[in-house]
Amino acid sequence: MYPLFGYISDKVGRKPILLLGIYGNALWILVAFRLIDQVGPQKDLTAFWLLFWSMALFNGICYSGAMSAFLLELFPARIRLSAVALAYNLGYGITGGLTPFVITWIYSMT
């Protein structure tokens, strides 16, 4: 996905590709999990394979070459490495680090 959507983002711009990935992922995940719930009891491996590849497609669009190029263009060259590393790791640290606590809290509330 990286080379393909990196190339496409060079032609049409970063923003449309990033928005396609973000909104496509957000909307498709709801449909995909509903479909997984329906095909799960039937144990249809082809349907599972297609669903997981479709989710990987939107995830690949979202974190494609467009995101890499966007982050590189966002910061000046002298602070680029530090700024991208800080933003990337801080975002993943907060979301990834707090996820178990949030899931435990949601589970305890329900």
SEKOLFI-791637 format. One record per residue: x, y, z of N, C-alpha, C in turn. Coordinates in steps of 0.001 Angstrom, whole numbers, plus 500000, padded with zeros to 6 digits. Example, Ala and Ser with C-alpha at 12.3 -4.5 7.8 and 13.67 -1.06 7.14 Angstrom:
BEGIN
<<513190 494310 507800> <512300 495500 507800> <513200 496700 507800>>
<<512850 497750 507080> <513670 498940 507140> <512900 500030 507870>>
END
This chain:
BEGIN
<<500812 498799 500000> <500000 500000 500000> <500855 501265 500000>>
<<502007 501237 500671> <502818 502445 500782> <503209 503021 499427>>
<<503834 502247 498535> <504219 502847 497251> <503019 503310 496422>>
<<501965 502509 496419> <500796 502857 495607> <500154 504155 496074>>
<<499817 504252 497349> <499124 505448 497829> <500076 506615 498031>>
<<501374 506356 498169> <502348 507443 498131> <502384 508086 496761>>
<<502360 507257 495723> <502340 507753 494346> <501043 508516 494065>>
<<499921 507943 494493> <498634 508602 494265> <498579 509943 495008>>
<<499135 509974 496228> <499114 511233 496974> <500013 512284 496335>>
<<501054 511852 495624> <501869 512811 494880> <501068 513442 493747>>
<<500151 512674 493170> <499368 513168 492034> <498156 513998 492460>>
<<497414 513530 493485> <496168 514213 493856> <496279 515048 495128>>
<<497360 514897 495865> <497531 515641 497111> <497442 514731 498325>>
<<498003 515195 499408> <498053 514391 500642> <496692 514333 501340>>
<<496032 515480 501398> <494797 515576 502176> <493702 514625 501701>>
<<493397 514519 500405> <492336 513587 499998> <492653 512131 500343>>
<<493907 511740 500212> <494276 510358 500523> <494183 510106 502021>>
<<494663 511046 502827> <494561 510883 504281> <493109 510851 504744>>
<<492280 511707 504176> <490868 511711 504556> <490165 510429 504120>>
<<490508 509930 502931> <489952 508649 502483> <490326 507534 503449>>
<<491569 507495 503859> <492008 506459 504788> <491369 506579 506159>>
<<491319 507781 506680> <490774 507982 508026> <489271 507716 508060>>
<<488523 508361 507167> <487073 508175 507178> <486662 506798 506662>>
<<487385 506321 505666> <487095 504969 505171> <487304 503922 506243>>
<<488392 504056 506994> <488667 503131 508085> <487605 503237 509176>>
<<487242 504449 509539> <486256 504651 510606> <484880 504094 510226>>
<<484491 504263 508970> <483174 503774 508545> <483189 502269 508250>>
<<484245 501804 507604> <484289 500405 507203> <484445 499469 508404>>
<<485112 499918 509458> <485331 499041 510610> <484004 498644 511252>>
<<483036 499566 511246> <481718 499252 511802> <481017 498178 510969>>
<<481073 498328 509670> <480457 497353 508767> <481200 496024 508831>>
<<482516 496088 508830> <483324 494866 508808> <483096 494015 510057>>
<<483043 494636 511236> <482831 493846 512438> <481420 493273 512498>>
<<480460 493979 511955> <479099 493433 511861> <479100 492206 510941>>
<<479813 492299 509815> <479904 491168 508891> <480680 490002 509501>>
<<481731 490301 510251> <482484 489240 510926> <481587 488507 511907>>
<<480747 489252 512593> <479809 488639 513535> <478815 487724 512821>>
<<478455 488071 511595> <477500 487253 510847> <478147 486023 510218>>
<<479369 486149 509696> <479997 485003 509032> <480780 484126 509997>>
<<480980 484600 511221> <481731 483821 512204> <481130 482461 512502>>
<<479842 482387 512827> <479262 481067 513110> <479277 480126 511902>>
<<479320 480667 510696> <479337 479834 509496> <480736 479334 509174>>
<<481747 479905 509802> <483153 479547 509582> <483540 479621 508105>>
<<483102 480698 507454> <483415 480915 506040> <484775 481601 505946>>
<<485815 480825 505644> <487173 481365 505631> <487389 482369 504502>>
<<486719 482185 503384> <486857 483141 502285> <486306 484508 502685>>
<<485172 484525 503357> <484592 485795 503809> <485501 486457 504841>>
<<486041 485668 505774> <486974 486223 506751> <488185 486822 506056>>
<<488731 486108 505090> <489915 486560 504372> <489633 487882 503665>>
<<488502 487968 502983> <488148 489198 502272> <487917 490365 503230>>
<<487276 490089 504357> <487037 491151 505337> <488343 491663 505933>>
<<489231 490764 506303> <490487 491199 506902> <491364 491935 505899>>
<<491345 491510 504637> <492110 492222 503617> <491501 493593 503332>>
<<490184 493688 503382> <489565 494995 503170> <489912 495951 504310>>
<<489958 495425 505544> <490350 496280 506660> <491819 496678 506544>>
<<492655 495764 506079> <494074 496085 505875> <494242 497128 504776>>
<<493381 497089 503779> <493444 498077 502703> <493211 499482 503246>>
<<492155 499676 504015> <491885 501006 504560> <492959 501427 505555>>
<<493465 500479 506323> <494546 500794 507243> <495796 501187 506466>>
<<496052 500501 505352> <497192 500839 504513> <497056 502199 503865>>
<<495839 502561 503490> <495613 503892 502927> <495887 504951 503994>>
<<495414 504683 505189> <495533 505648 506279> <496995 505876 506666>>
<<497753 504804 506784> <499154 504928 507193> <500078 504721 506006>>
<<499717 505272 504881> <500451 505045 503649> <501594 506027 503487>>
<<502135 506013 502303> <503172 506971 501969> <502700 508402 502083>>
<<501394 508617 502002> <500857 509971 502152> <501129 510504 503556>>
<<500984 509655 504566> <501230 510086 505941> <502715 510376 506149>>
<<503558 509528 505614> <505004 509751 505750> <505417 511058 505091>>
<<504945 511271 503876> <505278 512509 503170> <504673 513723 503869>>
<<503455 513581 504388> <502802 514682 505095> <503611 515085 506319>>
<<504073 514104 507096> <504859 514416 508286> <506193 515057 507922>>
<<506790 514616 506824> <508049 515227 506394> <507855 516667 505950>>
<<506752 516942 505304> <506489 518302 504832> <506000 519224 505945>>
<<505581 518649 507053> <505003 519431 508141> <506047 520218 508931>>
<<507260 519681 509039> <508289 520286 509887> <509488 520721 509050>>
<<510191 521781 509481> <511413 522174 508782> <512515 521116 508975>>
<<513470 521100 508071> <514477 520040 508045> <515314 519971 509324>>
<<515603 521068 509960> <516505 521044 511121> <515879 520381 512345>>
<<514538 520357 512454> <513905 519706 513610> <513018 518523 513190>>
<<513065 518145 511938> <512138 517156 511392> <512196 515823 512146>>
<<513378 515281 512338> <513499 513965 512965> <512951 513974 514383>>
<<513336 514960 515162> <512862 515046 516547> <511363 515291 516618>>
<<510866 516173 515778> <509444 516508 515815> <508582 515320 515402>>
<<508954 514636 514322> <508176 513475 513874> <508266 512360 514906>>
<<509447 512109 515443> <509615 511046 516434> <508805 511339 517700>>
<<508830 512589 518155> <508078 512952 519353> <506578 512818 519126>>
<<506097 513363 518020> <504658 513292 517739> <504198 511843 517566>>
<<504953 511070 516838> <504587 509682 516568> <504575 508854 517852>>
<<505648 508922 518611> <505761 508098 519816> <504872 508584 520942>>
<<504657 509880 521049> <503754 510400 522069> <502319 509967 521775>>
<<501933 510047 520505> <500587 509610 520129> <500369 508130 520393>>
<<501308 507312 519992> <501170 505878 520239> <501313 505538 521714>>
<<502146 506265 522420> <502293 506010 523852> <501024 506313 524625>>
<<500383 507417 524278> <499146 507790 524969> <498016 506832 524603>>
<<497795 506633 523297> <496678 505759 522905> <496951 504309 523254>>
<<498155 503839 522994> <498469 502442 523298> <498609 502187 524786>>
<<499141 503171 525503> <499337 502996 526934> <498049 503077 527729>>
<<497134 503911 527300> <495879 504071 528034> <494799 503070 527615>>
<<494984 502400 526496> <493957 501478 526000> <493585 500396 527008>>
<<494535 499691 527642> <494127 498666 528625> <493319 499237 529785>>
<<493678 500429 530239> <492934 501046 531333> <491522 501436 530906>>
<<491393 501984 529723> <490074 502384 529228> <489195 501164 529004>>
<<489750 500116 528430> <488969 498892 528203> <488555 498275 529530>>
<<489431 498247 530501> <489080 497729 531834> <487996 498569 532475>>
<<488076 499881 532334> <487041 500763 532887> <485702 500537 532186>>
<<485713 500448 530851> <484462 500183 530116> <483884 498845 530519>>
<<484721 497839 530644> <484263 496512 531047> <483654 496542 532444>>
<<484268 497278 533353> <483731 497344 534722> <482408 498123 534772>>
<<482221 499068 533844> <480989 499843 533817> <479828 499050 533206>>
<<480133 498079 532366> <479067 497306 531739> <478950 495974 532430>>
END
